[in-house]
């Protein structure tokens, strides 16, 4: 399996008919071009969560303005 924003790369050994499942990266790893964070191997939550803030939908591109 190839590496994704929220999962580590895994390599098949060739000794088993089944490849290992990918390992989840650490929770709160930034993903989706810096707009979200990983939880349990899935890019799922707003990046605001990493800073203990709540997401809001303010206009503009500044991520600091989108978290309160």
N, CA and C of each residue as an Amber inpcrd file, in Angstrom:
protein
   204
   0.8490000  -1.1830000   0.0000000   0.0000000   0.0000000   0.0000000
   0.8860000   1.2350000   0.0000000   0.4850000   2.2370000  -0.7440000
   1.2420000   3.4780000  -0.7870000   0.9020000   4.3510000   0.4100000
   1.8210000   5.2400000   0.7570000   1.6000000   6.1750000   1.8500000
   0.5280000   7.1850000   1.4500000  -0.3240000   7.5310000   2.4040000
  -1.3180000   8.5860000   2.2070000  -1.0910000   9.6390000   3.2870000
  -1.8960000  10.6770000   3.2820000  -1.7740000  11.7200000   4.3010000
  -1.8650000  11.1460000   5.7100000  -2.6660000  10.1030000   5.8900000
  -2.9490000   9.5960000   7.2370000  -2.5310000   8.1520000   7.4800000
  -1.8980000   7.5080000   6.4970000  -1.4660000   6.1220000   6.6730000
  -0.0460000   5.9480000   6.1530000   0.7330000   5.1430000   6.9020000
   2.1100000   4.8410000   6.5150000   2.1250000   3.8450000   5.3570000
   3.2090000   3.8270000   4.6250000   3.3840000   2.8630000   3.5450000
   3.5690000   1.4680000   4.1540000   3.0570000   0.4520000   3.5020000
   3.2950000  -0.9310000   3.9100000   3.8740000  -1.6880000   2.7270000
   4.6820000  -2.6860000   3.0390000   5.3520000  -3.4610000   2.0010000
   5.0030000  -4.9310000   2.1890000   4.6220000  -5.5620000   1.1130000
   4.3360000  -6.9960000   1.1450000   5.6550000  -7.7600000   1.1240000
   5.7550000  -8.7840000   1.9530000   6.9940000  -9.5570000   2.0550000
   7.1380000 -10.5800000   0.9350000   6.0180000 -10.9760000   0.3510000
   6.0530000 -12.0200000  -0.6570000   5.9710000 -13.4120000  -0.0470000
   6.0550000 -13.4970000   1.2760000   5.9860000 -14.7830000   1.9680000
   4.5620000 -15.1340000   2.3730000   3.6740000 -14.1570000   2.2730000
   2.2820000 -14.3620000   2.6770000   1.3740000 -13.9300000   1.5320000
   0.2400000 -14.5950000   1.3680000  -0.6820000 -14.1930000   0.2990000
  -1.4160000 -12.8840000   0.6180000  -1.2770000 -12.4130000   1.8650000
  -1.9710000 -11.1970000   2.2860000  -0.9460000 -10.1570000   2.7170000
  -1.0930000  -8.9460000   2.2130000  -0.2110000  -7.8500000   2.6120000
  -0.6870000  -7.2650000   3.9410000   0.2370000  -6.7170000   4.7330000
  -0.1710000  -6.1130000   6.0040000  -1.0330000  -4.8730000   5.7730000
  -1.9250000  -4.6300000   6.7240000  -2.7560000  -3.4280000   6.6450000
  -1.8880000  -2.2080000   6.9240000  -2.1970000  -1.0740000   6.2980000
  -1.4210000   0.1400000   6.5670000  -1.5920000   0.5850000   8.0190000
  -0.5280000   1.1620000   8.5720000  -0.5690000   1.6950000   9.9280000
  -0.9980000   3.1570000   9.8750000  -1.8640000   3.5400000  10.7900000
  -2.3240000   4.9250000  10.8580000  -1.1930000   5.8240000  11.3370000
  -1.0820000   6.9980000  10.7420000  -0.1510000   8.0000000  11.2460000
  -0.7190000   8.5550000  12.5480000   0.1070000   9.2490000  13.2820000
  -0.2890000   9.8020000  14.5720000  -1.5150000  10.7010000  14.4230000
  -2.4510000  10.5850000  15.3610000  -3.6160000  11.4780000  15.3620000
  -3.1480000  12.9270000  15.3760000  -3.8910000  13.7770000  14.7230000
  -3.6510000  15.2150000  14.5830000  -2.5280000  15.5450000  13.6050000
  -2.0960000  14.5410000  12.8010000  -1.1740000  14.8260000  11.7080000
  -1.9360000  15.6560000  10.6730000  -1.3200000  16.7260000  10.1980000
  -1.9670000  17.6090000   9.2220000  -2.1390000  16.8670000   7.8950000
  -3.3050000  17.0260000   7.2690000  -3.5940000  16.3860000   5.9830000
  -4.4320000  17.3320000   5.1220000  -4.7900000  16.8820000   3.9480000
  -5.6340000  17.6350000   3.0150000  -5.1260000  19.0600000   2.8040000
  -3.8490000  19.1500000   2.4530000  -3.2060000  20.4260000   2.1480000
  -3.3040000  21.4130000   3.3070000  -3.2080000  20.8880000   4.5460000
  -3.1630000  21.7380000   5.7300000  -4.5020000  22.1690000   6.2840000
  -5.6020000  21.6530000   5.7360000  -6.9200000  22.1020000   6.1880000
  -7.5790000  21.1480000   7.1750000  -7.0630000  19.9130000   7.2960000
  -7.6860000  18.9090000   8.1580000  -6.5950000  18.1760000   8.9350000
  -7.0070000  17.3250000   9.8750000  -6.0710000  16.4850000  10.6170000
  -6.5430000  15.0340000  10.5870000  -5.6000000  14.1300000  10.7720000
  -5.8930000  12.6960000  10.7790000  -6.4100000  12.2560000  12.1460000
  -7.3830000  11.3630000  12.1280000  -7.8560000  10.6740000  13.3230000
  -8.0430000   9.2120000  12.9590000  -7.3180000   8.3400000  13.6440000
  -7.3990000   6.8890000  13.4280000  -7.1670000   6.5070000  11.9670000
  -6.2170000   7.1820000  11.3150000  -5.8530000   6.8320000   9.9540000
  -6.6990000   7.4500000   8.8680000  -7.6250000   8.3380000   9.2560000
  -8.5200000   8.9740000   8.2840000  -8.3890000  10.4920000   8.3950000
  -8.3150000  11.1600000   7.2580000  -8.2740000  12.6210000   7.2200000
  -9.6930000  13.1210000   7.4580000 -10.0070000  13.4740000   8.7150000
 -11.4110000  13.6240000   9.0660000 -11.8020000  14.9320000   9.7440000
 -10.9200000  15.5350000  10.5120000 -11.3150000  16.6780000  11.3330000
 -10.6740000  17.9650000  10.8390000 -11.2980000  19.0710000  11.1720000
 -10.7570000  20.3860000  10.8600000  -9.3950000  20.5580000  11.5380000
  -8.4750000  21.2650000  10.8870000  -7.1650000  21.5560000  11.4730000
  -7.3060000  22.3650000  12.7570000  -8.4250000  23.0220000  12.9550000
  -8.6670000  23.8020000  14.1740000  -8.5810000  22.9170000  15.4140000
  -8.9820000  21.6530000  15.2910000  -8.9810000  20.7130000  16.4160000
  -7.5820000  20.5890000  17.0060000  -6.5630000  20.6290000  16.1590000
  -5.1770000  20.4870000  16.6140000  -4.8030000  21.5930000  17.5870000
  -5.4530000  22.7260000  17.4780000  -5.1280000  23.8850000  18.3130000
  -6.1780000  24.1320000  19.3920000  -7.0840000  23.1700000  19.5870000
  -8.1100000  23.3060000  20.6090000  -9.1610000  24.3450000  20.2720000
  -9.3510000  24.5910000  18.9900000 -10.3060000  25.5970000  18.5270000
 -11.4420000  24.9320000  17.7680000 -12.4820000  25.6960000  17.5010000
 -13.6090000  25.2010000  16.7160000 -13.5650000  25.8280000  15.3320000
 -13.9600000  25.0480000  14.3250000 -13.9900000  25.5330000  12.9550000
 -15.1610000  26.4780000  12.7620000 -14.9140000  27.5250000  11.9980000
 -16.0040000  28.3880000  11.5480000 -15.7740000  28.6520000  10.0690000
 -16.7370000  29.1780000   9.3980000 -16.6230000  29.4140000   7.9590000
 -16.5590000  30.9010000   7.6620000 -15.4750000  31.5190000   8.1120000
 -15.2570000  32.9400000   7.8360000 -14.7180000  33.0850000   6.4160000
 -15.0320000  34.1810000   5.7430000 -14.5050000  34.3790000   4.3900000
 -12.9920000  34.5810000   4.4240000 -12.3390000  34.2610000   3.3310000
 -10.9010000  34.4700000   3.2240000 -10.1460000  33.1600000   3.2180000
  -8.8500000  33.2700000   2.9190000  -8.0030000  32.0900000   2.7990000
  -7.1180000  31.8590000   4.0160000  -7.0930000  32.7880000   4.9550000
  -6.2230000  32.6740000   6.1130000  -6.7840000  31.6480000   7.0890000
  -6.0420000  30.5380000   7.3150000  -6.5250000  29.4730000   8.2000000
  -6.7090000  29.9610000   9.6320000  -5.8820000  30.9160000  10.0870000
  -6.0280000  31.4310000  11.4510000  -7.3680000  32.1310000  11.6250000
  -7.8820000  32.7380000  10.5630000  -9.1690000  33.4180000  10.6340000
 -10.3300000  32.4280000  10.6020000 -10.0780000  31.1910000  10.1850000
 -11.1410000  30.1890000  10.0910000 -11.2830000  29.3780000  11.3780000
 -10.4530000  29.6550000  12.3820000 -10.5160000  28.9590000  13.6690000
 -10.7270000  29.9780000  14.7840000 -11.6060000  29.6590000  15.7040000
 -11.8710000  30.5560000  16.8380000 -11.8910000  29.7710000  18.1190000
